[in-house]
Amino acid sequence: MVEGRRSGSAVVMADSITFLAKDDEGQRILDELEQQTDLRAEAGDEGDTRVYPLEDEEHRIEIVQTLTDIDPEWSEHLALQMPA
């Protein structure tokens, strides 16, 4: 049993991942992500925010790995926002 969880309680995974581009380089990285993966962002609350649907946890890992392949310093240019 995971500490702080009752036996039998489910963990709910978010169905989307949200990135906020901090600068023009962040926009470029997200553009490249979309080209390489065929992901299409939903409009976020702010102009620099992009929301991508997730299929499962493995899909989230693939997105992060692709970002790292595009630019190992991607986290300097993008902020990962928590789902609402």
C-alpha positions in Angstrom: 0.0 0.0 0.0 1.2 3.5 -0.9 1.7 5.6 2.2 -1.1 8.1 2.6 -3.5 6.1 0.5 -6.2 3.7 1.6 -6.1 0.2 0.1 -8.4 0.1 -2.9 -8.4 3.8 -3.7 -7.8 4.7 -7.3 -5.2 7.1 -8.7 -6.8 9.2 -11.5 -4.4 10.3 -14.3 -4.9 13.6 -16.0 -6.3 13.3 -19.5 -4.2 16.2 -20.8 -0.8 17.9 -20.4 -0.4 21.7 -20.5 2.7 23.6 -21.5 3.3 27.3 -21.2 5.9 28.8 -23.6 8.2 31.2 -21.6 9.7 32.6 -24.8 10.0 32.4 -28.6 12.2 29.3 -28.2 9.5 27.6 -26.2 7.0 28.3 -29.1 9.5 26.8 -31.5 10.0 23.7 -29.4 6.2 23.1 -29.2 5.8 23.7 -32.9 8.5 21.0 -33.5 6.8 18.7 -31.0 3.6 19.0 -33.0 5.4 18.3 -36.3 7.2 15.2 -35.0 4.2 13.7 -33.1 1.2 14.9 -35.1 -0.2 16.1 -31.7 -2.6 19.1 -32.0 -3.0 21.4 -29.1 -6.2 22.7 -27.8 -6.3 26.4 -27.1 -5.2 27.3 -23.6 -6.4 30.1 -21.4 -3.4 32.3 -22.4 -1.9 32.7 -25.9 1.3 31.0 -24.9 -0.4 28.0 -23.4 -1.0 24.7 -25.3 -3.0 21.8 -24.0 -2.4 18.3 -25.4 -4.6 15.3 -24.9 -3.0 12.2 -23.3 -3.8 8.6 -24.1 -2.1 7.2 -21.0 1.0 7.6 -18.7 3.2 6.0 -21.4 2.1 8.8 -23.8 3.1 11.4 -21.3 6.6 9.9 -21.0 6.9 9.8 -24.9 6.0 13.5 -25.0 8.7 14.4 -22.5 11.3 12.2 -24.3 10.5 13.9 -27.6 10.9 17.3 -26.0 14.3 16.2 -24.7 15.3 15.0 -28.2 14.2 18.4 -29.7 16.1 20.4 -27.1 17.7 19.0 -23.9 17.1 22.4 -22.3 13.4 22.5 -23.1 12.5 23.1 -19.4 14.3 26.4 -19.6 11.8 27.5 -22.3 8.6 25.7 -21.3 6.7 25.4 -18.0 4.6 22.3 -17.3 1.3 23.4 -15.8 -0.7 21.2 -13.5 -4.2 20.2 -14.6 -7.1 21.9 -13.0 
